[in-house]
Structure formats: C-alpha cells, structure tokens
Amino acid sequence: MFLKDYPLSRVTALGVGGPADFFISPRNVEEIIQAQQFALEQKHPLTVIGYGTNLLVRDGGIRGVVIQLAAPFARAKVVGTMLTATTGCLLGSLSKLSLQHGLSGLEFAVGIPGGLGGAAFMNAGAYGGEIGPLIRQVEFVHGGKAGRWSAEEFSYSYRHSRLQEEKVIVTNLTLELEPREKNLILSKMLELQTERGRKQPLEYPSAGSTFKRPEGHYVGPMIEKAGLKGLRIGGAEVSTKHAGFLVKVGEAKAQDFLDLIQYIQTIILEKYQVALEPEIRIIGEG
C-alpha cells in the first residue's frame, strides 16, 4: 500500500526535498481512510500534499505518512450549476470543465498548476478569484471516518480556511458556479493565461509566489528595488522576470531556497523595515 523512503523531489514543482517514510497516492476515499487509520494506529505524523506546486520540502524529508492527493484521485461531475470534484483534480482541468458546461467562476484557475485540495486549504486563487466563496459543501476524512460541512460551517478568508485549523483530509468539494456564455468565459480565460505568461517565469520550476503581500507593499517591486533580482544561491534564483518568484535554474537543494528566502527577508527588513512571510508551505526536516 505504501512506498517507503519515497523521494518527495519527484512530486514537488521545485524538484527538491528529501524522502517520506511512508508515501501513498490514493485512488479513492477508502484508501485515504486506511492511510489515516494506519498513521493513527502507529502514532505516525500525517502530512497531506497535493501537486506540490506551492510547497518546499526540506532536504531531510518528512517523517511518518505522506498522502498525496493527485491524479489517481481525480474525478469530477457537473449537475446544473453545481460542480462536484475530488481534491485530486487539477484546478486548470476544472476550469476547462466548467467552460464546457457554460459555467463561470473558475476562469481565474485556468493557469494555476495546483490541485483543488491545495486551493481549498489556502483559499487560494489568482487574479481576483478565490475558491472559498464558491464552496457549498465540503466532504472530508477525520479520525479515520468520513464527514461533511455545509457552506455555513466552512469559514474562510483570503489565504485562510477552516481546513488549516482542523486536521481533516478534504476528499470532495461542491462548488456553485454561474451560467454564462461560453465565448465570454473563454475570452476571460485566454486573457488571464496571456497575462500570467507575460508576468510569471513559467519556463522554470518554481513554487509560485514566494512571499505573502505585506500591507501597503508589493513584494516583487520591493525585492527588485533592493537589487536582489537575479540573485542566486546554488541552483535557486530570484527570477529575472518577476522578483516575487524564486526559480530553480540548476542542480538545487531545498537548503538553497531556504537560504535565499532568509537572505531576502534580512535585506528587505533592513532596507524597508518590512518583515516578509513565506506564502509557500515549508515542511519537513532539515
């Protein structure tokens, strides 16, 4: 059932990170429940990841059980204006599915490489869109048992959701979308894809926007103004296209990115008295 000492560099967008003691990419809810029960019975820590697109795993890897909700656990259907999908679905695929059914609300997700589970966990989005307001029902596994929340029970705000507070594994989400002409949906999607390609360093591996936006500041311009654009430590570099992104430009370790993050934080604090917080999820042992 599990893969032992599995290198997590294989399942992260940055391609770095040490091994997981026990790794599984489940195909269904039953396997998720079994994996959670195993972790509980053996008293192993349990970590859930998606497609690894907003993730930095330290070089020492992750102890215990790692569950990856990805392609094997990807199914979706549309009934009326409701889209129900497992958390292993790619956001981009769900955006295209909603287009096929003439439903609006997920245009912002067309260029996001991550999965639905990660977006729900972070209430993440792009270009003004977010997942949280669309959610009508959440199905999850907790303590080896299945459960669900209604929209009223699922609290969210920007970059935050109830899922961060309670140790549940979300398995399915039901989103309510709005009918709209397909040509208008497609036009918006193409516009956002063009904008993303123009601004973001898609030609290199990255974990997305590295830092949270501090109030009253824009991170990319601030890093660039500090003279850090193009700065490299090992195989990690401040993107020359958008300084808010760190990219992998050669053989790299997770420590290269950690060192670069820390250096940027130090310089920005000294120059602007602004404390930058990572937006990417940093997990594992050094």
TORTORVO-224498 format. One line per 5 residues: number of its first residue (from 1); their letters; for each residue x negated, y, z negated of C-alpha. Coordinates in nm, 4 decimals. Each point is the difference from the previous one (the first is absolute). Layout:
BEGIN
NUM	A	X/Y/Z  ... .
END
This chain:
BEGIN
1	MFLKD	0.0000/0.0000/0.0000  -0.2801/0.2422/-0.0924  -0.3250/0.0888/0.1734  -0.2797/0.0219/-0.2578  -0.2702/0.2701/-0.0023 .
6	YPLSR	0.1577/0.1600/0.3049  -0.1908/0.3057/0.1350  0.2385/0.2956/-0.0141  -0.2085/0.1840/0.2580  0.1991/-0.2102/0.2509 .
11	VTALG	0.3319/0.1555/-0.0996  -0.0847/0.3670/-0.0606  -0.0060/0.2734/0.2630  -0.3449/0.1124/-0.1158  -0.1385/-0.3522/0.0292 .
16	VGGPA	-0.1719/0.0143/-0.3394  0.0600/-0.1608/-0.3370  -0.0943/-0.3098/-0.1949  0.1892/-0.3288/-0.0417  0.3282/-0.0862/-0.1668 .
21	DFFIS	-0.0087/-0.2951/-0.2396  0.3287/-0.1270/0.1435  0.1564/0.1404/0.3190  0.3323/-0.0696/0.1676  0.1930/0.1571/0.2870 .
26	PRNVE	0.3466/-0.1464/-0.0661  0.2573/-0.0818/0.2668  0.3124/0.0340/-0.2129  0.1401/0.1068/-0.3364  -0.0361/-0.3491/-0.1437 .
31	EIIQA	-0.3772/0.0088/0.0515  -0.0162/0.3434/-0.1607  0.1849/-0.1323/-0.3045  -0.2315/-0.3026/-0.0194  -0.3086/0.2217/0.0201 .
36	QQFAL	0.1312/0.2302/-0.2723  0.0901/-0.2949/-0.2225  -0.3490/-0.1474/0.0488  -0.1582/0.3309/-0.1044  0.2242/0.0218/-0.3069 .
41	EQKHP	-0.0595/-0.3606/-0.1066  -0.3764/0.0191/0.0471  -0.0150/0.3510/-0.1489  -0.1677/0.1318/0.3142  0.0249/0.3689/0.0948 .
46	LTVIG	0.2256/0.0504/0.3035  -0.0647/0.2538/0.2759  0.2304/0.0654/0.2961  -0.1296/0.1566/0.3203  0.1392/0.0624/0.3459 .
51	YGTNL	-0.1952/0.0596/0.3187  -0.2822/0.1686/-0.1921  0.0335/0.3306/0.1845  -0.0020/0.2246/-0.3074  -0.2299/-0.2174/-0.2057 .
56	LVRDG	-0.3608/-0.0104/-0.1172  -0.1030/-0.3260/-0.1678  -0.3223/0.0191/-0.1993  -0.2893/-0.2290/0.0915  0.0507/-0.2265/-0.3010 .
61	GIRGV	0.3406/-0.1023/0.1296  0.3176/-0.0703/-0.1961  0.0400/-0.2471/-0.2814  0.3084/-0.2163/-0.0184  0.2663/-0.0312/0.2684 .
66	VIQLA	0.0356/0.2275/0.3020  0.3249/-0.0172/0.1975  -0.0060/0.1618/0.3420  0.3413/0.0881/0.1416  -0.0692/0.0161/0.3728 .
71	APFAR	0.0897/-0.1573/0.3339  0.1004/-0.3495/-0.1241  0.2610/0.1734/-0.2172  0.1456/0.2309/0.2659  0.3678/-0.0171/0.0926 .
76	AKVVG	0.2544/0.2740/0.0676  0.3585/0.0442/0.1149  0.2345/0.2884/0.0745  0.3701/0.0000/-0.0864  0.1774/0.3228/0.0837 .
81	TMLTA	-0.2140/0.2789/-0.1410  -0.1717/-0.2265/-0.2536  -0.3474/-0.1399/0.0655  -0.1020/-0.2808/-0.2342  -0.3640/-0.1107/0.0119 .
86	TTGCL	-0.2495/-0.2024/-0.1965  -0.2932/0.1916/-0.1426  -0.2430/-0.1793/0.2303  0.1361/0.1953/0.2982  -0.2186/0.2623/0.1636 .
91	LGSLS	0.1442/0.3507/-0.0201  -0.0757/0.0624/0.3650  0.1964/-0.3101/0.1008  0.3003/0.1087/-0.2085  -0.0140/0.3432/0.1597 .
96	KLSLQ	0.0205/-0.1592/0.3458  0.2789/-0.2344/-0.1124  0.2062/0.2948/-0.1200  -0.0555/0.1676/0.3388  0.1381/-0.3084/0.1759 .
101	HGLSG	0.3195/0.0337/-0.2052  0.0278/0.3764/0.0436  -0.0669/0.0712/-0.3682  -0.1931/0.2995/-0.1310  -0.1969/0.0403/-0.3218 .
106	LEFAV	-0.3162/-0.2005/0.0632  -0.1498/0.2095/0.2788  -0.2732/0.1165/-0.2391  -0.1114/-0.3616/-0.0477  -0.0824/-0.0717/0.3650 .
111	GIPGG	-0.3709/0.0647/-0.0400  -0.0476/-0.1284/-0.3529  -0.2067/-0.3216/0.0031  0.1121/-0.1245/-0.3417  0.2875/-0.2160/-0.1182 .
116	LGGAA	0.3408/0.0730/-0.1467  -0.0993/-0.1264/-0.3452  -0.2876/0.2433/-0.0378  0.2133/0.2889/0.1241  0.2689/-0.0804/-0.2568 .
121	FMNAG	-0.2562/-0.0364/-0.2791  -0.1444/0.3446/0.0737  0.3226/0.1512/0.1405  -0.2357/0.0717/0.2863  0.0676/0.1643/0.3291 .
126	AYGGE	-0.1448/0.2427/0.2482  0.0894/0.3194/0.1815  0.2754/0.0860/-0.2455  0.1581/-0.3438/-0.0188  0.0255/-0.2285/-0.3000 .
131	IGPLI	0.1382/-0.3468/-0.0674  0.1574/0.0744/-0.3391  0.3069/0.1992/0.1122  0.0931/-0.2739/0.2492  0.0054/-0.2878/-0.2505 .
136	RQVEF	0.3404/-0.1420/-0.0948  -0.1045/-0.3304/-0.1563  -0.3209/-0.1559/-0.1306  -0.0457/-0.3761/-0.0462  -0.2938/-0.1181/-0.2063 .
141	VHGGK	-0.1633/-0.2779/-0.2004  -0.0803/0.0556/-0.3670  -0.1097/-0.2556/-0.2557  0.0398/-0.2764/0.2552  0.3647/0.0923/0.0672 .
146	AGRWS	0.1800/0.1976/0.2722  0.1821/0.3261/-0.0716  0.1294/0.3138/0.1692  0.0532/0.3724/-0.0512  0.2528/0.2286/0.1605 .
151	AEEFS	-0.0977/0.3403/0.1388  0.1063/0.1602/-0.3282  -0.2357/-0.2266/-0.1953  -0.2968/0.0647/0.2265  -0.1523/0.3331/-0.0999 .
156	YSYRH	-0.2544/0.1702/0.2225  -0.1823/0.3228/0.0654  -0.2807/0.0930/0.2383  -0.2797/-0.2593/-0.0230  0.1741/-0.1680/-0.2914 .
161	SRLQE	0.2589/-0.2715/-0.0517  0.1362/-0.2198/-0.2780  -0.2026/-0.2837/0.1471  -0.3162/0.1578/-0.1383  0.1386/-0.0143/-0.3544 .
166	EKVIV	0.1464/-0.3508/-0.0062  -0.1913/-0.3115/0.0991  0.2356/-0.1288/0.2655  -0.0791/-0.1415/0.3432  0.2361/0.1529/0.2532 .
171	TNLTL	0.1159/-0.2538/0.2560  0.2741/0.1768/0.1984  0.1194/0.3555/0.0571  0.3235/0.1223/0.1530  -0.0241/0.3423/0.1632 .
176	ELEPR	0.2891/0.2142/0.1205  -0.0722/0.1758/0.3290  0.1979/0.2425/0.2167  0.1310/-0.0575/0.3534  -0.1678/0.2197/0.2609 .
181	EKNLI	-0.0606/0.0000/0.3728  -0.2913/-0.2261/0.0895  -0.1672/0.2563/0.2229  -0.0132/0.2488/-0.2888  -0.1446/-0.2626/-0.2360 .
186	LSKML	-0.2607/-0.1022/0.2593  -0.0944/0.3608/0.0692  -0.0665/0.0606/-0.3701  -0.2025/-0.3197/-0.0293  -0.2189/0.0890/0.2971 .
191	ELQTE	-0.0532/0.3482/-0.1399  -0.1139/-0.1398/-0.3351  -0.2272/-0.2590/0.1623  -0.1685/0.2703/0.2073  -0.0435/0.2215/-0.3057 .
196	RGRKQ	-0.1470/-0.2834/-0.2043  -0.2449/-0.0959/0.2755  -0.1096/0.3624/0.0350  -0.0651/0.0550/-0.3703  -0.1062/-0.3349/-0.1451 .
201	PLEYP	-0.3138/-0.2119/0.0630  0.1839/-0.3052/0.1325  -0.3106/-0.1225/0.1823  -0.1688/-0.1001/-0.3292  0.1088/-0.2212/-0.2919 .
206	SAGST	0.1370/0.2091/-0.2853  0.2360/-0.0270/-0.2951  0.1993/0.3052/0.1045  -0.0013/0.3325/-0.1789  -0.2521/-0.0394/-0.2826 .
211	FKRPE	0.1126/0.2613/-0.2529  0.3307/0.1259/-0.1316  0.0797/0.3564/0.0986  -0.0596/0.2281/-0.3011  0.2562/0.2745/-0.0488 .
216	GHYVG	-0.0832/0.3060/0.2051  -0.2776/-0.1642/0.2030  -0.0552/-0.2076/0.3130  -0.2603/-0.2692/-0.0551  -0.1437/-0.0354/0.3514 .
221	PMIEK	-0.0787/0.3706/0.0542  -0.1368/0.0288/-0.3533  -0.2432/-0.2910/0.0539  -0.1007/0.1394/0.3382  -0.0566/0.3498/-0.1404 .
226	AGLKG	-0.2249/-0.1554/-0.2661  -0.2224/-0.1294/0.2795  0.0765/-0.3676/-0.0582  0.1460/-0.0885/0.3387  -0.2079/-0.2801/0.1523 .
231	LRIGG	-0.1743/-0.0796/-0.3297  -0.0966/-0.3662/-0.0125  -0.0924/-0.2416/-0.2775  -0.0897/-0.3432/0.1326  0.2714/-0.0947/0.2471 .
236	AEVST	0.2574/0.2412/-0.1452  0.0471/0.3418/0.1585  0.2143/0.3091/-0.0419  0.1796/0.0012/0.3348  -0.1214/0.2605/0.2471 .
241	KHAGF	0.3534/0.0150/0.1388  0.1900/0.0501/-0.3282  -0.1970/0.0539/-0.3216  0.2875/-0.1353/-0.2084  -0.0809/-0.3503/0.1275 .
246	LVKVG	-0.2941/-0.2221/-0.0842  -0.0895/-0.2443/0.2770  -0.2182/-0.3056/0.0404  -0.2693/0.0683/0.2595  -0.2332/-0.2955/-0.0553 .
251	EAKAQ	-0.0775/-0.2801/-0.2408  0.1531/0.1184/-0.3261  0.0751/-0.1086/-0.3516  0.2849/0.1208/-0.2163  -0.2610/0.1744/-0.2161 .
256	DFLDL	-0.0916/0.2243/0.2940  0.3559/0.1336/0.0052  0.0149/0.0287/-0.3786  -0.3258/0.1977/-0.0045  0.1218/0.2273/0.2793 .
261	IQYIQ	0.3319/0.0607/-0.1768  -0.1797/0.0871/-0.3244  -0.2419/0.2348/0.1775  0.2837/0.1842/0.1755  0.1871/0.0342/-0.3290 .
266	TIILE	-0.3090/0.1452/-0.1676  -0.0686/0.2563/0.2734  0.3630/0.1118/0.0308  0.0291/0.0400/-0.3761  -0.3188/0.2080/-0.0100 .
271	KYQVA	0.0912/0.2210/0.2952  0.3753/0.0443/-0.0439  0.0810/-0.1209/-0.3532  0.2405/-0.2491/0.1565  0.0091/-0.3593/-0.1271 .
276	LEPEI	0.0728/-0.2351/0.2890  0.1833/-0.3240/-0.0791  -0.0204/-0.3005/0.2325  0.3163/-0.0713/0.1938  -0.1286/-0.3383/0.1096 .
281	RIIGE	0.0455/-0.2895/-0.2423  -0.3324/-0.1072/-0.1514  0.0027/-0.3426/-0.1634  -0.2298/-0.2873/-0.0954  -0.3281/-0.0381/-0.1844 .
286	G	-0.3254/0.1754/0.0812 .
END
